[in-house]
Amino acid sequence: MYDKKPSDEHLEYLKRIKRNKITTLIWQFGILCFLIVLWQIAADKKWINDFITSSPLRIIETIINLLTKGQLFTHLFTTLGESIIGFILGMLIGTVVSVLLWWFPSAAKVCDPYLVVLNALPKIALGPVIIIWAGAGVKSIIIMTLAISLITTIIGIYAGLKSVDEEKLMLMQTFKASKKQTLFKVLLPASYVNILSVLKINVGLSWVGVIMGEFLVSKAGLGYLIMYGSQVFNLDLVMAGVIILALCAAAMYLMISSLEKCILKKFGE
């Protein structure tokens, strides 16, 4: 027995992949820097209305001002906590409901048109009803988040369960496997890639739901910050809130992407 050394061609292939990744990152970072500099120049030269669009330097000054006054982390952690709660609840409830729909095919057929209609319904229309029912607080924000993310989660995971290879299911039936064994031995393991994809989609939907909820009822959070800035015509505050929100959502998305890569690597996909 001996360790087989990789060939020169394989090493060159790996180096080429690494170079491509580095080149892509350089281009991504370069384009971002170019857009930021162009934005600042356009604001300084009055090519754009900087009252509406603000500018990178003024946004940085606004963020530093929020940090100095001790307000930044209050708003940030409020929105972050609500987003994480909504994200986790959406995934857990969505997964359970998807499994139940697979477990009871007749119920799935009955629920199908309702899921389609609820998915197409503009969720903001439910805002007043949610506020009257749950009150003007965190509970309403979480419910709004679930209203936006839950149906998409159910549809996505259920579609993944239904797309599992029929031959695998027939094999389980041949061996007289129970539904529980089929679920945990075949369906869920075969659907983990789909579930990870739904996780990534749910990140954005959770943030959208929280911000919409904060627009309606919150007294703290990034959504409240953006809404307050628009009401007092402080567009620097609005843009600062949007930038912070974008960075937080991107960071959460990257965490899920890293988790996806680890799982795919572990299972050899």
C-alpha positions as CSV (number, residue, x, y, z in Angstrom):
1,M,0.0,0.0,0.0
2,Y,1.3,3.5,-0.8
3,D,-0.1,7.0,-1.0
4,K,-0.9,8.0,-4.5
5,K,0.5,11.4,-5.2
6,P,-1.7,13.8,-7.3
7,S,-0.6,14.2,-10.8
8,D,0.9,17.5,-12.2
9,E,-2.3,18.0,-14.2
10,H,-4.5,17.7,-11.1
11,L,-2.3,20.1,-9.1
12,E,-2.5,22.6,-12.0
13,Y,-6.2,22.2,-12.1
14,L,-6.5,22.9,-8.4
15,K,-4.2,26.0,-8.8
16,R,-6.4,27.2,-11.6
17,I,-9.5,26.9,-9.5
18,K,-7.9,28.8,-6.7
19,R,-6.7,31.5,-9.1
20,N,-10.2,31.8,-10.5
21,K,-11.7,32.2,-7.0
22,I,-9.2,34.9,-6.1
23,T,-9.8,36.7,-9.4
24,T,-13.5,36.6,-8.8
25,L,-13.1,38.1,-5.3
26,I,-10.8,40.8,-6.6
27,W,-13.4,41.8,-9.2
28,Q,-16.3,41.7,-6.7
29,F,-14.4,43.9,-4.3
30,G,-13.1,46.2,-7.0
31,I,-16.6,46.8,-8.4
32,L,-17.9,47.5,-4.9
33,C,-15.1,50.0,-4.3
34,F,-15.6,51.6,-7.7
35,L,-19.4,52.1,-7.1
36,I,-18.8,53.6,-3.6
37,V,-16.2,56.1,-5.0
38,L,-18.4,56.9,-7.9
39,W,-21.3,57.5,-5.5
40,Q,-19.2,59.9,-3.4
41,I,-17.9,61.8,-6.4
42,A,-21.4,62.1,-7.9
43,A,-22.6,63.5,-4.6
44,D,-19.7,66.0,-4.3
45,K,-20.0,67.2,-7.9
46,K,-23.8,67.5,-7.5
47,W,-24.4,65.0,-10.4
48,I,-27.1,63.5,-8.1
49,N,-29.3,65.0,-5.5
50,D,-27.4,64.1,-2.3
51,F,-30.3,65.1,-0.2
52,I,-32.1,62.0,-1.5
53,T,-29.2,59.6,-2.1
54,S,-27.0,60.8,0.7
55,S,-23.3,59.9,0.2
56,P,-20.9,57.2,1.7
57,L,-19.1,59.7,3.9
58,R,-22.3,61.1,5.4
59,I,-23.6,57.6,5.9
60,I,-20.4,56.7,7.8
61,E,-20.8,59.8,9.9
62,T,-24.4,58.9,10.7
63,I,-23.4,55.4,11.7
64,I,-20.6,56.7,13.9
65,N,-23.1,59.2,15.5
66,L,-25.5,56.4,16.2
67,L,-22.7,54.4,17.8
68,T,-21.5,57.3,19.9
69,K,-25.0,57.9,21.2
70,G,-25.3,54.2,22.1
71,Q,-28.3,53.7,19.7
72,L,-26.8,51.6,17.0
73,F,-26.5,48.3,18.9
74,T,-30.0,48.8,20.5
75,H,-31.6,48.9,17.0
76,L,-29.3,46.3,15.5
77,F,-29.8,43.7,18.2
78,T,-33.5,44.2,18.3
79,T,-33.9,43.5,14.6
80,L,-31.3,40.7,14.6
81,G,-33.0,38.9,17.5
82,E,-36.4,39.2,15.8
83,S,-35.0,37.9,12.5
84,I,-33.3,34.9,14.1
85,I,-36.5,34.0,16.0
86,G,-38.6,34.4,12.9
87,F,-36.0,32.4,10.8
88,I,-35.8,29.5,13.2
89,L,-39.6,29.3,13.8
90,G,-40.2,29.5,10.0
91,M,-37.9,26.7,9.3
92,L,-39.1,24.4,12.1
93,I,-42.8,25.0,11.5
94,G,-42.4,24.8,7.7
95,T,-40.5,21.5,8.0
96,V,-43.1,20.0,10.3
97,V,-46.0,21.1,8.1
98,S,-44.2,19.8,4.9
99,V,-43.7,16.4,6.5
100,L,-47.3,16.3,7.6
101,L,-48.4,17.1,4.0
102,W,-46.2,14.2,2.7
103,W,-47.5,11.9,5.5
104,F,-51.1,12.6,4.6
105,P,-51.4,13.0,0.7
106,S,-55.1,13.6,0.9
107,A,-54.6,16.6,3.2
108,A,-51.9,17.9,0.8
109,K,-54.3,17.8,-2.1
110,V,-56.9,19.7,-0.1
111,C,-54.3,22.3,1.1
112,D,-52.6,22.8,-2.2
113,P,-54.9,25.7,-3.5
114,Y,-54.8,27.4,-0.2
115,L,-51.0,27.4,-0.2
116,V,-51.0,28.8,-3.7
117,V,-53.4,31.6,-2.8
118,L,-51.6,32.4,0.5
119,N,-48.2,32.5,-1.3
120,A,-49.6,35.0,-3.9
121,L,-51.3,37.2,-1.2
122,P,-49.4,40.5,-0.5
123,K,-48.7,39.9,3.2
124,I,-48.6,43.6,4.1
125,A,-52.3,43.5,3.6
126,L,-52.6,41.4,6.7
127,G,-50.7,44.0,8.8
128,P,-53.7,45.7,10.4
129,V,-55.3,42.4,11.1
130,I,-52.1,41.1,12.8
131,I,-51.8,44.2,14.9
132,I,-55.4,44.1,16.1
133,W,-55.1,40.4,16.9
134,A,-51.6,40.2,18.4
135,G,-51.1,43.8,19.6
136,A,-48.5,46.4,18.7
137,G,-45.3,44.6,19.8
138,V,-42.7,42.0,19.0
139,K,-45.4,39.3,18.7
140,S,-46.9,41.1,15.7
141,I,-43.4,41.4,14.1
142,I,-42.7,37.7,14.5
143,I,-46.2,36.8,13.1
144,M,-45.5,39.1,10.1
145,T,-42.2,37.4,9.5
146,L,-43.8,34.0,9.6
147,A,-46.6,35.2,7.3
148,I,-43.9,36.1,4.7
149,S,-41.5,33.1,5.1
150,L,-43.6,30.2,6.2
151,I,-45.6,29.4,3.1
152,T,-42.5,29.6,0.9
153,T,-40.7,27.3,3.3
154,I,-43.6,24.8,3.2
155,I,-43.8,24.8,-0.6
156,G,-40.1,24.5,-1.0
157,I,-39.5,21.6,1.4
158,Y,-42.6,19.7,0.4
159,A,-41.5,20.0,-3.2
160,G,-38.1,18.5,-2.2
161,L,-39.8,15.6,-0.4
162,K,-42.0,14.9,-3.4
163,S,-39.0,14.9,-5.8
164,V,-37.2,12.0,-4.1
165,D,-36.4,9.2,-6.5
166,E,-39.5,6.9,-6.8
167,E,-37.2,3.8,-7.1
168,K,-35.8,4.5,-3.6
169,L,-39.4,4.7,-2.2
170,M,-40.4,1.5,-4.0
171,L,-37.3,-0.3,-2.5
172,M,-38.4,0.8,1.0
173,Q,-41.9,-0.5,0.3
174,T,-40.5,-3.8,-0.9
175,F,-38.7,-4.2,2.4
176,K,-41.9,-3.4,4.3
177,A,-40.5,-0.2,5.7
178,S,-42.8,2.0,7.7
179,K,-43.5,5.6,6.8
180,K,-41.4,6.8,9.7
181,Q,-38.4,4.7,8.5
182,T,-38.9,6.0,4.9
183,L,-39.0,9.5,6.1
184,F,-35.9,9.4,8.2
185,K,-33.9,6.9,6.2
186,V,-34.7,8.1,2.7
187,L,-36.7,11.3,2.3
188,L,-34.9,13.7,4.7
189,P,-31.4,12.5,3.8
190,A,-32.2,12.8,0.1
191,S,-33.8,16.3,0.6
192,Y,-31.1,18.0,2.6
193,V,-29.7,19.9,-0.4
194,N,-33.2,21.2,-1.1
195,I,-33.7,22.1,2.6
196,L,-30.4,24.0,2.6
197,S,-31.6,26.0,-0.5
198,V,-34.8,26.8,1.4
199,L,-32.6,28.0,4.4
200,K,-30.8,30.4,2.1
201,I,-34.1,31.8,0.7
202,N,-35.6,32.0,4.2
203,V,-32.8,34.3,5.3
204,G,-33.9,37.1,3.0
205,L,-37.6,36.5,3.7
206,S,-37.1,36.6,7.4
207,W,-35.4,40.0,7.2
208,V,-38.1,41.3,4.9
209,G,-40.8,40.2,7.3
210,V,-39.1,41.7,10.3
211,I,-38.5,45.1,8.6
212,M,-42.1,45.2,7.3
213,G,-43.3,44.4,10.9
214,E,-41.1,47.1,12.3
215,F,-42.4,49.6,9.8
216,L,-45.9,49.0,11.3
217,V,-45.5,48.6,15.0
218,S,-41.9,48.8,16.3
219,K,-40.4,51.4,18.6
220,A,-36.8,50.1,18.0
221,G,-34.9,48.3,15.3
222,L,-33.5,49.0,11.9
223,G,-37.0,49.1,10.3
224,Y,-38.0,51.7,12.9
225,L,-34.8,53.6,12.3
226,I,-35.5,53.7,8.5
227,M,-39.1,54.7,9.0
228,Y,-38.2,57.5,11.5
229,G,-35.6,58.9,9.2
230,S,-38.1,59.1,6.3
231,Q,-40.7,60.8,8.5
232,V,-38.2,63.6,9.6
233,F,-36.6,63.7,6.1
234,N,-33.3,62.6,7.4
235,L,-32.2,60.6,4.4
236,D,-28.7,60.0,5.8
237,L,-30.4,58.1,8.6
238,V,-32.5,56.1,6.1
239,M,-29.5,55.2,4.0
240,A,-27.4,54.3,7.0
241,G,-30.2,51.9,8.2
242,V,-30.4,50.4,4.7
243,I,-26.6,49.8,4.6
244,I,-26.5,48.3,8.0
245,L,-29.5,46.0,7.1
246,A,-27.8,44.9,3.9
247,L,-24.6,44.1,5.8
248,C,-26.4,42.1,8.4
249,A,-28.5,40.2,5.9
250,A,-25.3,39.4,3.8
251,A,-23.5,38.2,7.0
252,M,-26.4,35.9,7.9
253,Y,-26.5,34.6,4.3
254,L,-22.8,33.9,4.3
255,M,-23.2,31.9,7.5
256,I,-25.8,29.7,6.0
257,S,-23.7,29.3,2.8
258,S,-20.7,28.2,4.9
259,L,-23.0,25.7,6.7
260,E,-24.1,24.4,3.3
261,K,-20.5,24.0,2.1
262,C,-19.6,22.1,5.3
263,I,-22.6,19.7,5.0
264,L,-22.1,19.2,1.3
265,K,-18.4,18.4,1.9
266,K,-19.2,16.0,4.7
267,F,-21.7,14.1,2.6
268,G,-19.5,14.1,-0.5
269,E,-21.7,16.2,-2.7
